[in-house]
Amino acid sequence: MAMQTVIPEALAAIAAGRDHISTSEFAKATDHAEQTVRKNYCLTGECFGIRPIKVGNRLLWPVVPTAVLLNGGTK
């Protein structure tokens, strides 16, 4: 039986049914400054164990791993 990830209400409201969120939305969801998220990405290619996808000049962060992080999980 596969485990389902429970998406916190605040993240669900931010994502609004999308699979990926912007850097500013990711920063808001994780309660960090946007620049902190960008710096972590620049230094390590990830932020809090989550790797974004690049679309043009934008980073898009996956919602499910973000929900796992917010629920106290790791990578």
C-alpha positions as CSV (number, residue, x, y, z in Angstrom):
1,M,0.0,0.0,0.0
2,A,1.5,3.3,-1.0
3,M,1.7,6.2,1.4
4,Q,-0.1,9.4,0.5
5,T,1.5,12.7,1.2
6,V,-0.7,15.1,3.1
7,I,-0.4,18.6,1.8
8,P,-0.7,21.2,4.5
9,E,-3.6,23.7,4.0
10,A,-1.3,26.7,3.5
11,L,0.7,24.9,0.8
12,A,-2.4,23.7,-0.9
13,A,-3.7,27.3,-1.0
14,I,-0.4,28.5,-2.5
15,A,-0.2,25.7,-5.0
16,A,-3.8,25.9,-6.1
17,G,-3.7,22.4,-7.7
18,R,-0.4,22.9,-9.5
19,D,2.5,20.4,-9.3
20,H,5.2,23.1,-9.0
21,I,5.4,26.5,-7.3
22,S,7.6,29.5,-7.9
23,T,10.6,30.4,-5.8
24,S,8.7,33.2,-4.0
25,E,5.9,30.7,-3.2
26,F,8.4,28.1,-2.0
27,A,10.1,30.7,0.2
28,K,6.7,31.7,1.7
29,A,5.7,28.1,2.3
30,T,9.0,27.2,4.1
31,D,9.0,30.6,5.9
32,H,12.3,31.7,4.5
33,A,13.5,34.7,2.5
34,E,13.5,34.3,-1.3
35,Q,17.2,35.1,-1.3
36,T,17.9,32.3,1.2
37,V,16.3,29.8,-1.2
38,R,18.2,31.2,-4.2
39,K,21.5,31.2,-2.3
40,N,21.0,27.6,-1.1
41,Y,20.2,26.6,-4.7
42,C,23.3,28.4,-6.1
43,L,25.6,26.7,-3.6
44,T,24.2,23.2,-3.6
45,G,21.7,22.8,-6.5
46,E,18.9,22.2,-4.0
47,C,17.2,23.8,-1.0
48,F,16.3,21.8,2.1
49,G,16.9,18.6,0.1
50,I,14.5,19.6,-2.7
51,R,15.7,20.1,-6.3
52,P,13.7,22.5,-8.5
53,I,13.3,22.3,-12.3
54,K,14.4,25.2,-14.5
55,V,12.0,26.6,-17.0
56,G,13.6,29.5,-18.8
57,N,15.0,31.8,-16.2
58,R,12.7,30.5,-13.5
59,L,13.0,27.8,-10.8
60,L,9.9,25.7,-10.1
61,W,9.7,23.7,-6.9
62,P,7.8,20.5,-6.7
63,V,4.8,20.6,-4.3
64,V,4.9,17.0,-3.0
65,P,8.5,17.0,-1.7
66,T,7.7,20.4,-0.2
67,A,4.7,18.9,1.6
68,V,6.9,16.1,2.9
69,L,9.4,18.7,4.2
70,L,6.7,20.7,5.9
71,N,5.3,17.6,7.5
72,G,8.6,16.9,9.2
73,G,10.0,14.5,6.7
74,T,13.4,14.6,4.9
75,K,14.3,14.2,1.2
